[in-house]
Amino acid sequence: MSKKVVIAGGGVLGTQIGLICAYHGFDTTFWLRSESSIGRTTPKIEQYTKMMLDDLAGAKALVGNPMGGYLYPKGMISDWKSMTVEKIDEMVKEGEKNLKDNIHIELDMAKAVDGAYIVIESMSENPEAKIGVYTAMKDLLSEDTILCTNSSTLLPSTFAEYTGRPEKYCALHFANTIWKNNTAEVMGHAGTDPEVYKEVVKFAAEIGMVPLQLHKEQPGYILNTMLVPFLSAAQYLWATGVSDPETIDLTWQLATGAPKGPFQILDIVGLETAYNINQMKPAAQQEGTVENLIGKKLKEKIDRGETGITKGKGFYEYK
Ligand SMILES: NC(=O)c1ccc[n+]([C@@H]2O[C@H](COP(=O)([O-])OP(=O)(O)OC[C@H]3O[C@@H](n4cnc5c(N)ncnc54)[C@H](O)[C@@H]3O)[C@@H](O)[C@H]2O)c1
């Protein structure tokens, strides 16, 4: 029998994590807190299932294309070099079946986590809500169950004591559009058992991710520790009028060979997220600071609906 994975939280990321687990053959249960949560999560399951299967089927057009190796859905196909159109057709069929048969939704927490190999918490970035759920869950979990958090900004050491199993608790952090951007940052806290950590690394690989191992806790993990200051520096150059987004992007791309510049990345991340990150800096609340200026300029764009690629316009226009 396949191992049971439980996802707590059926939002954007929780849904994607559950689906990639189901796709790779894990028996997957979403624990949701209410009927209305089911009403919100079910359409997401349908939407992301379609996107995943469309991207998988779309990979047939990439077979033999030199760009194929960059563009295929890496979380769904493990060995691109040996891929053929026929093999992808088979994978689509199997994927359709797995994404239907391996998914369950449960409101009763005890039933949801019963016999779970791993529980992945992917709830809103609200410490009280996370503590509430860990506390409610801790006596319901089997002794061996591993507990992970997908939190982007909160550290596992903040919550370890509430889990009742600090040694079996760590962060497993995914990226949005998990089936294409298949990174999984694995980060323990000081009390995480090294054997559990290794097991989480193994699990991440089994669900099609590339496990990226952190050897100690770091707010922002590896990616955001680099990305947030990089994007802030670009916003500084723009907001203070040193240069314009197109020139800043071009400079970065030409000089480093990177496929995208910071403003193209900001359009993907979304300007609301960039604004929220900027506003968390104390200087953003002080009139006359660069951070305050960046906040105002981002807000102007957000108020005009120019929030990024999903709205067709951010720093660039998208058809
Ligand atoms: N969105 C991203 O790009 C992204 C990327 C990586 C990690 N994350 C992390 O994933 C987690 C979830 O983010 P998201 O973007 O999916 O958020 P979301 O707002 O789309 O979903 C949050 C989910 O948590 C549920 N929830 C909130 N409070 C709850 C409670 N008390 N009990 C049970 N369920 C509750 C909500 O019903 C919802 O289903 C966060 O910790 C976030 O930092 C998000």
The ligand as a Gaussian input file, in Angstrom:
#p B3LYP/6-31G(d) Opt

LIG

0 1
 N        1.954000      31.235000      -2.253000
 C        3.233000      30.965000      -2.437000
 O        3.822000      31.291000      -3.487000
 C        4.003000      30.187000      -1.380000
 C        5.235000      29.598000      -1.735000
 C        5.920000      28.827000      -0.778000
 C        5.396000      28.676000       0.489000
 N        4.216000      29.275000       0.825000
 C        3.709000      29.066000       2.193000
 O        2.627000      28.152000       2.138000
 C        1.695000      28.432000       3.176000
 C        0.336000      28.626000       2.558000
 O        0.399000      29.655000       1.611000
 P       -0.673000      29.786000       0.443000
 O       -0.126000      30.762000      -0.513000
 O       -1.088000      28.427000      -0.014000
 O       -1.868000      30.471000       1.259000
 P       -3.431000      30.490000       0.936000
 O       -3.944000      31.732000       1.563000
 O       -3.677000      30.247000      -0.505000
 O       -3.961000      29.215000       1.731000
 C       -3.944000      29.141000       3.128000
 C       -4.811000      27.985000       3.561000
 O       -4.729000      27.865000       4.988000
 C       -6.031000      27.587000       5.467000
 N       -6.122000      27.986000       6.874000
 C       -5.915000      29.209000       7.398000
 N       -6.101000      29.164000       8.742000
 C       -6.427000      27.890000       9.049000
 C       -6.754000      27.205000      10.257000
 N       -6.776000      27.836000      11.423000
 N       -7.031000      25.897000      10.188000
 C       -7.006000      25.243000       9.026000
 N       -6.717000      25.818000       7.831000
 C       -6.433000      27.132000       7.859000
 C       -6.947000      28.405000       4.559000
 O       -8.267000      27.929000       4.613000
 C       -6.289000      28.160000       3.198000
 O       -6.749000      26.958000       2.627000
 C        2.227000      29.649000       3.921000
 O        2.918000      29.227000       5.069000
 C        3.181000      30.294000       2.898000
 O        4.226000      31.004000       3.533000
 C        3.495000      29.996000      -0.087000

